[in-house]
Amino acid sequence: MAKKGALIVFSGPSGCGKGTILKAYQQKENPLYFSVSATTRSPREGEVDGVHYYFVTKEEFEEKIQSDGMLEYASYVGNYYGTPRQAVEEKRNEGYDVILEIEVQGALQVKKSCPDATMIFVLPPSLSVLEERLTKRGTESPETIARRLAMAKEEMKKAPLYDYIIVNGELEKAVEDFGAILQSNRLKAENQKDILEEVLRYDA
């Protein structure tokens, strides 16, 4: 039977490099399962159900909420977004570490419903660096960037509620730190119970 995988909650302000860290770690042939969120909004061009999102009706989503089928959820611009519990638990039971790359509000919901979740917050080295990264994207107006920076300040105030903080100044170091956290998590006594039981079963 596969050892149960960890639930990793990964948060940080827009532009801090969360996705870049995860992609670089995955490219080193580290097995991770990225949770797919559910939403009640309509698919955009090119989006595939079950790959980019699980696209469901409002009634289906609310039924999941009532039956405790969502690890976390939020309403944004008239649509629901959230993490289905069943898919996450299935992958964990298969031995995969499951990554939830979600915002702070949802992350704190997961922390309440799944006390064994490992909470990781990614920080930029400074707000000026974050502003530079957002500007280099070239996809948003100065006003939008200013709003993102104000939101980032509020999100970063919640970082002490997480288990670990990674400062993404140098990508290679951030990826190493992420891997070290996962390894430390695997070696916790509570996650080594099966090995302990096996050792104690041995009768010399």
CORKABEL-V797887 format. One record per helix or strand of 2 or more residues. SS is the DSSP state (h for helix, s for strand). FROM is the first residue (numbers start at 1). LEN is the number of residues. If there is no record, write none. Layout:
<<SS/FROM/LEN> <SS/FROM/LEN>>
//
This chain:
<<s/7/6> <h/18/9> <s/32/3> <s/37/3> <s/53/3> <h/58/9> <s/70/7> <s/79/6> <h/85/9> <s/97/5> <h/104/10> <s/118/6> <h/127/11> <h/142/15> <h/159/3> <s/164/4> <h/171/16> <h/189/3> <h/193/9>>
//
